[in-house]
Protein backbone atom coordinates (compact mmCIF):
# COMPACT_ATOMS: atom_id res chain seq x y z
CA UNK A 1 0.00 0.00 0.00
CA UNK A 2 1.36 3.42 -0.93
CA UNK A 3 2.02 5.73 1.98
CA UNK A 4 -0.45 8.56 2.06
CA UNK A 5 1.33 11.88 2.32
CA UNK A 6 -0.35 14.26 4.65
CA UNK A 7 1.22 17.70 4.47
CA UNK A 8 -1.03 19.22 7.08
CA UNK A 9 0.40 16.86 9.68
CA UNK A 10 3.86 18.01 10.64
CA UNK A 11 6.06 15.08 11.62
CA UNK A 12 9.22 17.00 12.50
CA UNK A 13 9.42 17.87 16.18
CA UNK A 14 11.00 21.10 17.33
CA UNK A 15 13.15 21.06 20.41
CA UNK A 16 11.45 24.15 21.82
CA UNK A 17 8.17 22.22 22.01
CA UNK A 18 9.71 19.67 24.32
CA UNK A 19 9.45 19.81 28.07
CA UNK A 20 12.73 18.57 29.60
CA UNK A 21 11.34 19.08 33.09
CA UNK A 22 8.66 16.47 32.38
CA UNK A 23 11.33 14.05 31.13
CA UNK A 24 13.21 14.54 34.37
CA UNK A 25 10.08 13.79 36.38
CA UNK A 26 9.51 10.59 34.40
CA UNK A 27 13.07 9.46 35.06
CA UNK A 28 12.66 9.96 38.80
CA UNK A 29 9.94 7.35 38.98
CA UNK A 30 10.79 3.87 40.37
CA UNK A 31 12.04 1.72 37.51
CA UNK A 32 12.59 4.65 35.11
CA UNK A 33 15.93 5.87 36.47
CA UNK A 34 18.00 4.82 33.49
CA UNK A 35 15.83 6.58 30.90
CA UNK A 36 18.62 8.96 29.88
CA UNK A 37 21.13 6.12 29.33
CA UNK A 38 19.38 4.97 26.14
CA UNK A 39 21.73 4.29 23.20
CA UNK A 40 18.90 4.28 20.66
CA UNK A 41 20.20 0.89 19.52
CA UNK A 42 16.73 -0.43 18.76
CA UNK A 43 17.08 -3.78 20.54
CA UNK A 44 13.73 -3.09 22.19
CA UNK A 45 11.89 -2.44 18.95
CA UNK A 46 13.64 -5.40 17.31
CA UNK A 47 12.54 -7.82 19.99
CA UNK A 48 9.07 -6.37 20.62
CA UNK A 49 6.38 -8.72 19.25
CA UNK A 50 4.02 -5.77 18.82
CA UNK A 51 6.28 -3.08 17.38
CA UNK A 52 4.94 -3.62 13.86
CA UNK A 53 1.49 -2.56 15.08
CA UNK A 54 2.70 0.50 16.99
CA UNK A 55 2.60 4.13 15.87
CA UNK A 56 6.05 4.62 17.41
CA UNK A 57 8.22 1.64 18.36
CA UNK A 58 9.58 1.40 21.91
CA UNK A 59 12.91 2.94 20.82
CA UNK A 60 11.18 6.06 19.54
CA UNK A 61 8.99 6.28 22.64
CA UNK A 62 12.09 6.25 24.84
CA UNK A 63 13.71 8.83 22.53
CA UNK A 64 10.65 11.10 22.60
CA UNK A 65 10.14 10.67 26.34
CA UNK A 66 13.66 11.61 27.33
CA UNK A 67 13.48 14.78 25.21
CA UNK A 68 10.20 15.65 26.88
CA UNK A 69 7.68 15.28 24.03
CA UNK A 70 4.92 14.61 26.51
CA UNK A 71 1.86 14.86 24.30
CA UNK A 72 3.19 12.61 21.53
CA UNK A 73 4.20 9.96 24.02
CA UNK A 74 1.03 9.99 26.11
CA UNK A 75 -1.22 10.10 23.05
CA UNK A 76 0.48 7.16 21.40
CA UNK A 77 -1.06 3.73 20.97
CA UNK A 78 2.38 2.26 21.60
CA UNK A 79 2.27 2.50 25.37
CA UNK A 80 -1.06 0.64 25.40
CA UNK A 81 -0.08 -2.01 22.87
CA UNK A 82 2.76 -2.99 25.19
CA UNK A 83 1.57 -6.36 26.54
CA UNK A 84 4.19 -6.44 29.33
CA UNK A 85 6.16 -9.36 27.96
CA UNK A 86 9.40 -7.76 29.27
CA UNK A 87 11.35 -8.83 26.20
CA UNK A 88 12.71 -5.28 25.69
CA UNK A 89 13.61 -4.95 29.36
CA UNK A 90 15.74 -8.10 29.42
CA UNK A 91 17.38 -7.31 26.07
CA UNK A 92 18.23 -3.66 26.75
CA UNK A 93 22.05 -3.38 26.89
CA UNK A 94 21.64 -0.27 29.05
CA UNK A 95 19.32 -2.07 31.48
CA UNK A 96 16.48 0.39 31.06
CA UNK A 97 13.32 -1.14 32.52
CA UNK A 98 11.35 -0.22 29.42
CA UNK A 99 8.23 -2.12 30.51
CA UNK A 100 8.14 -0.11 33.74
CA UNK A 101 8.63 3.12 31.78
CA UNK A 102 5.61 2.10 29.69
CA UNK A 103 3.55 1.47 32.84
CA UNK A 104 4.51 4.88 34.17
CA UNK A 105 3.45 6.51 30.90
CA UNK A 106 0.17 4.58 30.85
CA UNK A 107 -0.71 5.84 34.30
CA UNK A 108 0.00 9.40 33.37
CA UNK A 109 -2.01 9.07 30.17
CA UNK A 110 -5.00 7.87 32.23
CA UNK A 111 -4.57 10.61 34.83
CA UNK A 112 -4.40 13.29 32.15
CA UNK A 113 -7.09 11.70 29.92
CA UNK A 114 -4.66 11.69 27.04
CA UNK A 115 -5.22 8.20 25.66
CA UNK A 116 -7.02 7.71 22.32
CA UNK A 117 -10.78 7.84 22.95
CA UNK A 118 -12.77 4.58 22.92
CA UNK A 119 -9.47 2.72 22.67
CA UNK A 120 -10.22 -0.70 24.14
CA UNK A 121 -6.95 -1.35 25.99
CA UNK A 122 -6.99 1.54 28.51
CA UNK A 123 -10.73 1.00 28.98
CA UNK A 124 -10.12 -2.67 29.78
CA UNK A 125 -7.45 -1.66 32.30
CA UNK A 126 -9.82 0.80 33.97
CA UNK A 127 -12.67 -1.70 34.17
CA UNK A 128 -10.31 -4.34 35.56
CA UNK A 129 -9.17 -1.80 38.16
CA UNK A 130 -12.75 -0.91 39.11
CA UNK A 131 -13.88 -4.53 39.45
CA UNK A 132 -10.86 -5.48 41.59
CA UNK A 133 -11.33 -2.47 43.85
CA UNK A 134 -14.96 -3.36 44.34
CA UNK A 135 -14.71 -7.15 44.70
CA UNK A 136 -11.11 -7.89 45.65
CA UNK A 137 -10.99 -10.33 42.75
CA UNK A 138 -11.42 -9.88 39.05
CA UNK A 139 -14.04 -11.47 36.85
CA UNK A 140 -13.03 -12.09 33.25
CA UNK A 141 -16.63 -12.00 32.07
CA UNK A 142 -17.57 -8.76 33.81
CA UNK A 143 -14.41 -6.91 32.78
CA UNK A 144 -14.77 -7.85 29.10
CA UNK A 145 -18.49 -7.04 29.13
CA UNK A 146 -17.93 -3.61 30.63
CA UNK A 147 -15.08 -2.90 28.25
CA UNK A 148 -17.27 -3.79 25.26
CA UNK A 149 -20.14 -1.62 26.49
CA UNK A 150 -17.84 1.37 26.87
CA UNK A 151 -16.04 1.00 23.56
CA UNK A 152 -17.97 -0.87 20.90
CA UNK A 153 -20.83 -3.15 22.02
CA UNK A 154 -20.90 -4.72 18.56
CA UNK A 155 -17.63 -6.45 19.41
CA UNK A 156 -19.67 -8.78 21.63
CA UNK A 157 -21.13 -10.35 18.50
CA UNK A 158 -17.67 -11.34 17.32
CA UNK A 159 -17.06 -13.08 20.63
CA UNK A 160 -20.01 -15.45 20.49
CA UNK A 161 -18.02 -18.42 19.25
CA UNK A 162 -15.31 -18.42 21.91
CA UNK A 163 -17.92 -17.46 24.53
CA UNK A 164 -20.06 -20.44 23.64
CA UNK A 165 -17.05 -22.77 23.67
CA UNK A 166 -16.09 -21.52 27.12
CA UNK A 167 -19.62 -21.93 28.40
CA UNK A 168 -19.82 -25.45 27.02
CA UNK A 169 -16.56 -26.48 28.71
CA UNK A 170 -17.43 -24.91 32.04
CA UNK A 171 -14.81 -22.20 31.75
CA UNK A 172 -17.00 -19.11 31.68
CA UNK A 173 -17.80 -17.90 35.15
CA UNK A 174 -20.79 -15.61 34.82
CA UNK A 175 -21.15 -14.72 38.48
CA UNK A 176 -18.37 -12.61 39.91
CA UNK A 177 -16.98 -13.41 43.29
CA UNK A 178 -16.65 -10.86 46.06
CA UNK A 179 -14.35 -11.26 49.05
CA UNK A 180 -15.97 -11.15 52.48
CA UNK A 181 -13.51 -8.45 53.35
CA UNK A 182 -12.45 -6.39 50.37
CA UNK A 183 -9.03 -4.88 51.10
CA UNK A 184 -9.02 -1.14 51.57
CA UNK A 185 -6.67 0.39 49.02
CA UNK A 186 -5.83 4.06 49.26
CA UNK A 187 -5.96 5.63 45.79
CA UNK A 188 -2.58 7.05 44.94
CA UNK A 189 -2.16 7.99 41.33
CA UNK A 190 -5.64 7.66 39.93
CA UNK B 1 5.85 -37.04 55.10
CA UNK B 2 4.14 -34.85 52.52
CA UNK B 3 5.78 -31.56 51.68
CA UNK B 4 3.62 -28.48 52.37
CA UNK B 5 3.14 -25.37 50.27
CA UNK B 6 0.92 -22.32 50.39
CA UNK B 7 -1.21 -22.10 47.27
CA UNK B 8 -2.35 -18.99 45.42
CA UNK B 9 -4.52 -20.01 42.45
CA UNK B 10 -5.42 -16.52 41.19
CA UNK B 11 -8.58 -15.34 39.44
CA UNK B 12 -7.97 -16.96 36.03
CA UNK B 13 -7.79 -20.40 37.59
CA UNK B 14 -11.37 -20.02 38.74
CA UNK B 15 -12.63 -19.11 35.29
CA UNK B 16 -11.09 -19.82 31.89
CA UNK B 17 -8.15 -21.62 33.51
CA UNK B 18 -10.13 -23.90 35.81
CA UNK B 19 -8.50 -26.97 34.27
CA UNK B 20 -5.12 -25.64 35.37
CA UNK B 21 -6.29 -25.51 38.97
CA UNK B 22 -7.77 -29.01 38.75
CA UNK B 23 -4.68 -30.53 37.16
CA UNK B 24 -2.15 -28.85 39.48
CA UNK B 25 -4.09 -30.08 42.51
CA UNK B 26 -4.35 -33.60 41.06
CA UNK B 27 -0.67 -33.70 40.10
CA UNK B 28 0.53 -32.46 43.49
CA UNK B 29 -1.68 -35.01 45.26
CA UNK B 30 -0.18 -37.79 43.12
CA UNK B 31 3.30 -36.71 44.15
CA UNK B 32 2.38 -36.41 47.81
CA UNK B 33 2.81 -32.62 47.89
CA UNK B 34 0.25 -30.75 49.95
CA UNK B 35 -1.25 -27.45 48.78
CA UNK B 36 -2.87 -25.12 51.33
CA UNK B 37 -4.94 -22.50 49.54
CA UNK B 38 -4.51 -19.02 51.03
CA UNK B 39 -7.68 -18.00 52.86
CA UNK B 40 -9.39 -14.97 51.29
CA UNK B 41 -6.66 -14.32 48.73
CA UNK B 42 -7.23 -11.37 46.40
CA UNK B 43 -6.43 -10.55 42.78
CA UNK B 44 -2.71 -9.99 42.17
CA UNK B 45 -3.52 -6.99 39.97
CA UNK B 46 -2.04 -8.52 36.80
CA UNK B 47 -0.96 -6.05 34.13
CA UNK B 48 -4.10 -3.93 34.15
CA UNK B 49 -4.23 -2.68 37.74
CA UNK B 50 -0.59 -1.56 37.52
CA UNK B 51 -1.50 0.49 34.43
CA UNK B 52 -3.85 2.67 36.48
CA UNK B 53 -2.45 3.00 39.98
CA UNK B 54 0.97 1.82 41.10
CA UNK B 55 0.89 2.53 44.83
CA UNK B 56 -2.18 0.48 45.62
CA UNK B 57 -1.15 -2.19 43.07
CA UNK B 58 1.81 -3.09 45.27
CA UNK B 59 -0.35 -3.11 48.41
CA UNK B 60 -2.87 -5.34 46.65
CA UNK B 61 -0.38 -8.01 45.68
CA UNK B 62 1.62 -7.67 48.94
CA UNK B 63 -1.54 -8.63 50.81
CA UNK B 64 -1.23 -12.15 49.34
CA UNK B 65 2.45 -12.33 50.29
CA UNK B 66 1.56 -11.30 53.83
CA UNK B 67 -1.22 -13.90 54.02
CA UNK B 68 1.28 -16.55 52.91
CA UNK B 69 3.74 -15.42 55.58
CA UNK B 70 0.98 -15.66 58.15
CA UNK B 71 -0.16 -19.11 57.00
CA UNK B 72 3.28 -20.65 57.64
CA UNK B 73 2.86 -23.46 55.15
CA UNK B 74 6.20 -22.78 53.54
CA UNK B 75 6.80 -21.49 50.02
CA UNK B 76 4.01 -19.82 48.06
CA UNK B 77 3.06 -21.70 44.89
CA UNK B 78 1.28 -19.95 42.07
CA UNK B 79 0.66 -21.58 38.67
CA UNK B 80 -0.35 -18.37 36.85
CA UNK B 81 2.52 -16.57 35.12
CA UNK B 82 0.99 -13.13 35.71
CA UNK B 83 0.52 -13.80 39.43
CA UNK B 84 4.06 -15.18 39.64
CA UNK B 85 5.52 -12.09 38.00
CA UNK B 86 3.46 -9.57 39.99
CA UNK B 87 4.27 -11.19 43.35
CA UNK B 88 7.98 -11.34 42.48
CA UNK B 89 7.95 -7.78 41.21
CA UNK B 90 6.30 -6.57 44.42
CA UNK B 91 9.05 -8.21 46.47
CA UNK B 92 11.69 -6.70 44.19
CA UNK B 93 10.28 -3.16 44.37
CA UNK B 94 9.67 -3.33 48.13
CA UNK B 95 13.29 -4.36 48.56
CA UNK B 96 14.76 -1.66 46.32
CA UNK B 97 12.52 1.37 46.90
CA UNK B 98 12.05 2.54 50.51
CA UNK B 99 9.08 4.74 49.52
CA UNK B 100 7.20 1.73 48.12
CA UNK B 101 8.19 -0.37 51.14
CA UNK B 102 6.67 2.25 53.46
CA UNK B 103 3.47 2.44 51.42
CA UNK B 104 3.12 -1.35 51.41
CA UNK B 105 3.87 -1.49 55.11
CA UNK B 106 1.18 1.07 55.89
CA UNK B 107 -1.32 -0.67 53.65
CA UNK B 108 -0.76 -4.03 55.34
CA UNK B 109 -0.96 -2.45 58.78
CA UNK B 110 -4.31 -0.86 57.93
CA UNK B 111 -5.53 -4.36 57.02
CA UNK B 112 -4.22 -5.78 60.28
CA UNK B 113 -1.73 -7.98 58.44
CA UNK B 114 1.88 -8.76 59.39
CA UNK B 115 4.76 -7.18 57.43
CA UNK B 116 6.35 -9.09 54.56
CA UNK B 117 8.77 -11.76 55.69
CA UNK B 118 10.38 -12.78 52.42
CA UNK B 119 8.22 -15.79 51.62
CA UNK B 120 9.53 -17.62 48.52
CA UNK B 121 7.28 -17.30 45.47
CA UNK B 122 7.53 -20.38 43.28
CA UNK B 123 6.04 -21.87 40.16
CA UNK B 124 4.85 -25.52 40.14
CA UNK B 125 7.11 -26.30 37.16
CA UNK B 126 10.16 -25.23 39.12
CA UNK B 127 8.98 -27.25 42.13
CA UNK B 128 8.68 -30.35 39.96
CA UNK B 129 12.12 -29.75 38.55
CA UNK B 130 13.94 -28.95 41.80
CA UNK B 131 11.91 -30.40 44.71
CA UNK B 132 10.48 -33.52 43.09
CA UNK B 133 13.31 -34.13 40.65
CA UNK B 134 13.46 -35.84 37.29
CA UNK B 135 14.14 -39.31 38.79
CA UNK B 136 10.95 -39.33 40.83
CA UNK B 137 8.97 -38.04 37.88
CA UNK B 138 10.37 -40.87 35.76
CA UNK B 139 9.39 -43.44 38.40
CA UNK B 140 5.88 -42.04 38.78
CA UNK B 141 5.15 -42.00 35.05
CA UNK B 142 3.27 -45.16 34.17
CA UNK B 143 1.20 -44.24 31.10
CA UNK B 144 3.15 -44.26 27.83
CA UNK B 145 2.66 -41.26 25.52
CA UNK B 146 1.16 -42.37 22.21
CA UNK B 147 0.70 -38.96 20.64
CA UNK B 148 3.10 -36.93 18.50
CA UNK B 149 5.84 -34.98 20.32
CA UNK B 150 4.76 -31.73 21.97
CA UNK B 151 5.95 -28.12 21.70
CA UNK B 152 6.77 -26.55 25.07
CA UNK B 153 5.52 -22.98 25.19
CA UNK B 154 6.58 -20.85 28.17
CA UNK B 155 5.21 -17.49 27.09
CA UNK B 156 6.65 -14.38 28.62
CA UNK B 157 5.89 -13.59 32.22
CA UNK B 158 7.16 -16.77 33.86
CA UNK B 159 10.65 -16.46 32.42
CA UNK B 160 10.97 -12.67 32.18
CA UNK B 161 12.31 -10.88 34.11
CA UNK B 162 12.16 -12.79 37.40
CA UNK B 163 12.99 -16.36 36.48
CA UNK B 164 15.63 -17.43 38.96
CA UNK B 165 16.21 -21.05 38.09
CA UNK B 166 15.81 -21.44 34.33
CA UNK B 167 17.32 -19.61 31.37
CA UNK B 168 15.43 -16.51 30.16
CA UNK B 169 15.95 -16.90 26.41
CA UNK B 170 15.89 -20.63 26.12
CA UNK B 171 14.28 -22.20 29.19
CA UNK B 172 14.40 -26.00 29.22
CA UNK B 173 12.79 -27.15 32.48
CA UNK B 174 9.50 -28.03 30.83
CA UNK B 175 11.19 -30.14 28.14
CA UNK B 176 13.29 -31.94 30.75
CA UNK B 177 10.34 -32.64 33.02
CA UNK B 178 8.15 -33.88 30.15
CA UNK B 179 10.94 -36.04 28.72
CA UNK B 180 11.43 -37.61 32.16
CA UNK B 181 7.73 -38.47 32.07
CA UNK B 182 8.19 -40.11 28.68
CA UNK B 183 6.67 -37.30 26.61
CA UNK B 184 8.84 -36.38 23.59
CA UNK B 185 9.26 -32.71 22.69
CA UNK B 186 10.18 -30.76 19.54
CA UNK B 187 12.66 -27.92 19.19
CA UNK B 188 10.51 -24.83 19.36
CA UNK B 189 12.13 -21.44 18.85
CA UNK B 190 9.01 -19.42 19.72
CA UNK B 191 8.81 -20.86 23.22
CA UNK B 192 9.14 -17.47 24.94
CA UNK B 193 7.40 -15.30 22.34
CA UNK B 194 4.49 -13.34 23.79
CA UNK B 195 0.91 -14.46 23.01
CA UNK B 196 -0.32 -10.88 23.36
CA UNK B 197 -2.17 -11.43 26.62
CA UNK B 198 -5.49 -9.61 26.68
CA UNK B 199 -5.02 -8.25 23.13
CA UNK B 200 -7.21 -11.06 21.79
CA UNK B 201 -10.06 -9.32 23.61
CA UNK B 202 -9.12 -5.69 23.02
CA UNK B 203 -7.69 -5.73 19.48
CA UNK B 204 -8.63 -9.19 18.14
CA UNK B 205 -6.88 -8.82 14.76
CA UNK B 206 -3.53 -8.21 16.45
CA UNK B 207 -3.97 -10.71 19.28
CA UNK B 208 -5.09 -13.49 16.97
CA UNK B 209 -2.22 -12.85 14.58
CA UNK B 210 0.32 -13.36 17.39
CA UNK B 211 -1.38 -16.60 18.36
CA UNK B 212 -1.56 -17.75 14.76
CA UNK B 213 2.23 -17.44 14.47
CA UNK B 214 2.78 -19.45 17.67
CA UNK B 215 0.33 -22.20 16.61
CA UNK B 216 1.58 -22.39 13.05
CA UNK B 217 5.21 -22.74 14.07
CA UNK B 218 4.38 -25.56 16.49
CA UNK B 219 2.52 -27.43 13.76
CA UNK B 220 5.35 -26.80 11.29
CA UNK B 221 7.78 -28.37 13.77
CA UNK B 222 5.64 -31.49 13.85
CA UNK B 223 4.14 -30.98 17.29
CA UNK B 224 0.97 -32.91 18.10
CA UNK B 225 0.11 -30.61 21.00
CA UNK B 226 1.28 -27.40 22.64
CA UNK B 227 2.04 -27.52 26.35
CA UNK B 228 1.83 -24.27 28.35
CA UNK B 229 2.47 -22.92 31.84
CA UNK B 230 0.14 -19.92 31.78
CA UNK B 231 -3.67 -19.72 31.93
CA UNK B 232 -3.84 -16.74 29.56
CA UNK B 233 -1.54 -18.36 26.99
CA UNK B 234 -3.58 -21.56 27.15
CA UNK B 235 -6.83 -19.65 26.75
CA UNK B 236 -5.56 -17.57 23.82
CA UNK B 237 -4.05 -20.52 21.96
CA UNK B 238 -7.00 -22.82 22.69
CA UNK B 239 -10.12 -20.69 22.40
CA UNK B 240 -9.32 -18.70 19.25
CA UNK B 241 -8.36 -21.53 16.90
CA UNK B 242 -11.82 -21.54 15.30
CA UNK B 243 -11.57 -17.77 14.65
CA UNK B 244 -8.03 -18.17 13.33
CA UNK B 245 -9.14 -20.98 11.02
CA UNK B 246 -11.83 -18.70 9.68
CA UNK B 247 -9.58 -15.68 9.11
CA UNK B 248 -6.62 -17.57 7.62
CA UNK B 249 -8.42 -20.43 5.92
CA UNK B 250 -5.80 -22.82 7.28
CA UNK B 251 -6.56 -26.13 8.94
CA UNK B 252 -5.24 -25.36 12.40
CA UNK B 253 -6.52 -27.69 15.09
CA UNK B 254 -4.06 -28.62 17.80
CA UNK B 255 -4.68 -29.41 21.48
CA UNK B 256 -3.24 -26.93 23.99
CA UNK B 257 -2.55 -28.48 27.38
CA UNK B 258 -1.18 -27.27 30.67
CA UNK B 259 2.09 -28.95 31.60
CA UNK B 260 0.30 -30.28 34.70
CA UNK B 261 -2.27 -32.01 32.49
CA UNK B 262 0.42 -33.66 30.35
CA UNK B 263 2.33 -34.84 33.43
CA UNK B 264 -0.81 -35.99 35.25
CA UNK B 265 -1.78 -37.93 32.15
CA UNK B 266 1.66 -39.60 32.05
CA UNK B 267 1.29 -40.47 35.73
CA UNK B 268 -1.94 -42.28 35.05
CA UNK B 269 -4.43 -39.78 36.48
CA UNK B 270 -8.04 -39.80 35.35
CA UNK B 271 -8.26 -37.29 32.45
CA UNK B 272 -11.49 -35.87 33.94
CA UNK B 273 -9.68 -35.09 37.19
CA UNK B 274 -7.13 -33.18 35.08
CA UNK B 275 -9.83 -31.15 33.36
CA UNK B 276 -8.88 -32.45 29.92
CA UNK B 277 -12.50 -32.45 28.81
CA UNK B 278 -12.35 -28.63 29.05
CA UNK B 279 -10.05 -28.26 26.04
CA UNK B 280 -11.69 -26.52 23.11
CA UNK B 281 -9.27 -27.16 20.24
CA UNK B 282 -7.87 -30.49 19.08
CA UNK B 283 -10.75 -32.50 20.53
CA UNK B 284 -10.26 -35.23 17.94
CA UNK B 285 -6.59 -35.71 18.85
CA UNK B 286 -7.38 -35.83 22.56
CA UNK B 287 -10.05 -38.47 21.93
CA UNK B 288 -7.49 -40.54 20.02
CA UNK B 289 -5.14 -40.41 23.02
CA UNK B 290 -7.95 -41.56 25.29
CA UNK B 291 -8.88 -44.41 22.95
CA UNK B 292 -5.28 -45.58 22.50
CA UNK B 293 -4.55 -45.67 26.20
CA UNK B 294 -7.88 -47.37 26.96
CA UNK B 295 -7.06 -50.12 24.48
CA UNK B 296 -3.65 -50.60 26.02
CA UNK B 297 -4.94 -50.66 29.55
CA UNK B 298 -7.55 -53.25 28.61
CA UNK B 299 -4.90 -55.37 26.90
CA UNK B 300 -2.83 -55.27 30.10
CA UNK B 301 -5.71 -56.49 32.29
HADDOCK unambig.tbl for C-alpha pairs under 7 A between the chains (distance, minus, plus):
assign (segid A and resid 49 and name CA) (segid B and resid 194 and name CA) 6.75 0.50 0.50
assign (segid A and resid 83 and name CA) (segid B and resid 196 and name CA) 5.85 0.50 0.50
assign (segid A and resid 83 and name CA) (segid B and resid 197 and name CA) 6.30 0.50 0.50
assign (segid A and resid 85 and name CA) (segid B and resid 156 and name CA) 5.09 0.50 0.50
assign (segid A and resid 85 and name CA) (segid B and resid 157 and name CA) 6.01 0.50 0.50
assign (segid A and resid 85 and name CA) (segid B and resid 194 and name CA) 6.00 0.50 0.50
assign (segid A and resid 86 and name CA) (segid B and resid 160 and name CA) 5.92 0.50 0.50
assign (segid A and resid 86 and name CA) (segid B and resid 161 and name CA) 6.45 0.50 0.50
assign (segid A and resid 90 and name CA) (segid B and resid 161 and name CA) 6.44 0.50 0.50
assign (segid A and resid 103 and name CA) (segid B and resid 50 and name CA) 6.94 0.50 0.50
assign (segid A and resid 103 and name CA) (segid B and resid 51 and name CA) 5.38 0.50 0.50
assign (segid A and resid 106 and name CA) (segid B and resid 51 and name CA) 5.69 0.50 0.50
assign (segid A and resid 107 and name CA) (segid B and resid 51 and name CA) 5.40 0.50 0.50
assign (segid A and resid 107 and name CA) (segid B and resid 52 and name CA) 4.97 0.50 0.50
assign (segid A and resid 107 and name CA) (segid B and resid 53 and name CA) 6.59 0.50 0.50
assign (segid A and resid 110 and name CA) (segid B and resid 52 and name CA) 6.82 0.50 0.50
assign (segid A and resid 120 and name CA) (segid B and resid 202 and name CA) 5.23 0.50 0.50
assign (segid A and resid 121 and name CA) (segid B and resid 202 and name CA) 5.69 0.50 0.50
assign (segid A and resid 125 and name CA) (segid B and resid 48 and name CA) 4.45 0.50 0.50
assign (segid A and resid 125 and name CA) (segid B and resid 49 and name CA) 6.40 0.50 0.50
assign (segid A and resid 125 and name CA) (segid B and resid 51 and name CA) 6.68 0.50 0.50
assign (segid A and resid 126 and name CA) (segid B and resid 52 and name CA) 6.74 0.50 0.50
assign (segid A and resid 128 and name CA) (segid B and resid 48 and name CA) 6.38 0.50 0.50
assign (segid A and resid 128 and name CA) (segid B and resid 49 and name CA) 6.67 0.50 0.50
assign (segid A and resid 129 and name CA) (segid B and resid 48 and name CA) 6.80 0.50 0.50
assign (segid A and resid 129 and name CA) (segid B and resid 49 and name CA) 5.04 0.50 0.50
assign (segid A and resid 132 and name CA) (segid B and resid 43 and name CA) 6.84 0.50 0.50
assign (segid A and resid 136 and name CA) (segid B and resid 42 and name CA) 5.26 0.50 0.50
assign (segid A and resid 136 and name CA) (segid B and resid 43 and name CA) 6.10 0.50 0.50
assign (segid A and resid 137 and name CA) (segid B and resid 11 and name CA) 6.48 0.50 0.50
assign (segid A and resid 137 and name CA) (segid B and resid 42 and name CA) 5.34 0.50 0.50
assign (segid A and resid 137 and name CA) (segid B and resid 43 and name CA) 4.57 0.50 0.50
assign (segid A and resid 138 and name CA) (segid B and resid 11 and name CA) 6.17 0.50 0.50
assign (segid A and resid 138 and name CA) (segid B and resid 43 and name CA) 6.26 0.50 0.50
assign (segid A and resid 162 and name CA) (segid B and resid 239 and name CA) 5.69 0.50 0.50
assign (segid A and resid 162 and name CA) (segid B and resid 240 and name CA) 6.56 0.50 0.50
assign (segid A and resid 165 and name CA) (segid B and resid 280 and name CA) 6.57 0.50 0.50
assign (segid A and resid 169 and name CA) (segid B and resid 278 and name CA) 4.74 0.50 0.50
assign (segid A and resid 170 and name CA) (segid B and resid 278 and name CA) 6.98 0.50 0.50
assign (segid A and resid 171 and name CA) (segid B and resid 15 and name CA) 5.17 0.50 0.50
assign (segid A and resid 171 and name CA) (segid B and resid 16 and name CA) 4.42 0.50 0.50
assign (segid A and resid 171 and name CA) (segid B and resid 17 and name CA) 6.91 0.50 0.50
assign (segid A and resid 171 and name CA) (segid B and resid 18 and name CA) 6.42 0.50 0.50
assign (segid A and resid 172 and name CA) (segid B and resid 15 and name CA) 5.67 0.50 0.50
assign (segid A and resid 172 and name CA) (segid B and resid 16 and name CA) 5.96 0.50 0.50
assign (segid A and resid 173 and name CA) (segid B and resid 15 and name CA) 5.31 0.50 0.50
assign (segid A and resid 179 and name CA) (segid B and resid 40 and name CA) 6.59 0.50 0.50
assign (segid A and resid 183 and name CA) (segid B and resid 111 and name CA) 6.90 0.50 0.50
assign (segid A and resid 185 and name CA) (segid B and resid 56 and name CA) 5.63 0.50 0.50
assign (segid A and resid 186 and name CA) (segid B and resid 56 and name CA) 6.27 0.50 0.50
assign (segid A and resid 187 and name CA) (segid B and resid 56 and name CA) 6.39 0.50 0.50
assign (segid A and resid 188 and name CA) (segid B and resid 53 and name CA) 6.40 0.50 0.50
assign (segid A and resid 188 and name CA) (segid B and resid 55 and name CA) 5.69 0.50 0.50
assign (segid A and resid 188 and name CA) (segid B and resid 56 and name CA) 6.61 0.50 0.50
assign (segid A and resid 189 and name CA) (segid B and resid 53 and name CA) 5.18 0.50 0.50
assign (segid A and resid 189 and name CA) (segid B and resid 54 and name CA) 6.92 0.50 0.50
assign (segid A and resid 190 and name CA) (segid B and resid 52 and name CA) 6.33 0.50 0.50
assign (segid A and resid 190 and name CA) (segid B and resid 53 and name CA) 5.65 0.50 0.50
